[in-house]
């Protein structure tokens, strides 16, 4: 099955889940909306649809990664709010370099977005060839690459590796 067909089925499924009314009018609107999504993003979204065939990837995404991501967002929001409300807390902003072992565009995108969506950090640039991300950090605790990698990337990378990197099973 081509990647555009997979994307169409996925978009139509998301439309149905968000709409939640299984009548013909909603389905008649959902089909052109899903087709439009495929037309606009079909070349960018899925380049390796074969990885979607492994159900265990969905378990890692929805049961392991999403709760971890939400928890990290809550912790980071509280930390940033505390720094804003307590002017004596140190703020030492800077850009640090972190390493990643992710190779796929989707995995790197998820990692960069996970870092950016967690308050206090923001992905600035990705050097895919060297496996490096540049991250703006509100309170730089270490400029050493290995330590910064452990503090910023280590919490997301193993799960994203299991979800998005090639292999027969995660």
N, C-alpha and C positions, 0 to 999 in steps of 0.2 A: 504494500500500500504506500502511495507516495506521501511525502511530508505534508503536502497541501490537503490531502484527504484527511489525514490525522488531525490537522489543525482545524478543518471544518467540523469534524465530529466533536472535537474538544470545545470549540466555540459554541456550537449548538447545544452541547450538554451544559455548559456554563450558563447560556441564555435560559435554558429550561430550568436550571436550578435557581437562578435569580428570579425568574418570572413566576414559577411554581404553579401556574395555571395551565393544565394540559388540555386546552381546547384548540380547535383548528385555527382560530384567529391569531393566537399567540405564536403558534408554530409557523403560520404563514408569514408572520413578521420576523420570526427568529431565523428562518432560512436565508432571506436576503441579508440580514444583519451578519450572520456567520459567513456568508459568501463575501461580503464586503470586508470583513476582518481578514479573510484569507487573501483577498485581492490586494489589500494594503500591506499586510505583514507576512505574507506567505514565504517570501524569499529570505526573511530575516529570522523567523521564529524557530523552526525546527530544521536543522541540517542533518541530524542523525536520529530519525524516528525509531530506529531499532531499539534504542535504550528504553523507550516507553513500554516495551513488551514485558518488562520484568516487574511483577506486582510488588516485590519487596522494595523497590525504589520508592513507591508511593507510601509504603509504611514508614520508611526513613524520612520522607518529606513531611508527611502529615502528623506522625506520632512522635518522631524524635526531633526533627529540625524546627518545625513551627513553634512548639512549646518552648524550646531553648531560645529561639529568636525573640519570642514575646517576653520571656523572663529577662533576657539581656537588655531589651528595650526598657522594661520597667526599671531595672537597676540603674541603667544609664540616665533615664529621665530623672530619677530621684537624685542622682549624683549631680547632674547639671543644675537642677532646681536648688539643691542645697548650696552649690557654689554661687549661684546668683543671689540667694538670700543671705549668705554669709560672706561678706566682702573680705574677711581675713583669710579665707581658704586660698591656697595657692592656685594660681592659674598660670601655667607655663606653656603657652601654645607653641606649636611647631609642626614641621612636616618630618615624618619618619619614614624610613624605607622598611618594608616587611617582605618576607619571601613567601611564596606559595608553590605548592606542587600541582595545583590545578592547571590543566592544559586546555580544556574545552572552553569555547566562548561562553556557553551557558553557565558553566560552573564559575568561571571568572566573573561574569556579570552578577550572578547571585552573591558571590563573596563580596564584591565591591558594593553592591546595594545593601547587603547585610551590614557592612561596616558603616556606610553612609546613613542608613536608617536608624542606627543606634546612636543616640545623641552623644555628643562629645568627640565623635570621630567622623571623618568624611574622606572618602576615597577621592584622590586628586588625579591620579594617573595610573595606568597599567602598562607595564612593559612585558608583554606576553613572551617575547623571545627569552628574556632572562628570568621570568617567573617572579617579577617584583611588582609590588603595589606601593604607591606613595600615598600616605595617609596623613591628613591634618588631624592633629590630636589636641584637644583642649588643655590637657595637662600631661605633657610629655614626662613619662616616668623613666624612660630609658631611650637613648639614641642608638644603642647597640642593636643591630639588625635581629639577632637571634632572640634577644629579650623582648623587643617590640613585637616580633612575630608571635612569640608565645602569649603575650598579653592581649593582642588584638585579633590575630587570625586563628589561633589554635582552637578556639571554642567552636568555630563554624566549619573550618576546613575538613575535618575528618568526615562529617556527615555529608557535606557537599561532594566530597570525593566519592562516597558510596552512591549518591543519587545521580550525579551527572557525568562521571568519567566512564569511559568505555570499559568493557569487561562483560563476560557472560552473565555473571551475577554479582551484585554488590557485596 
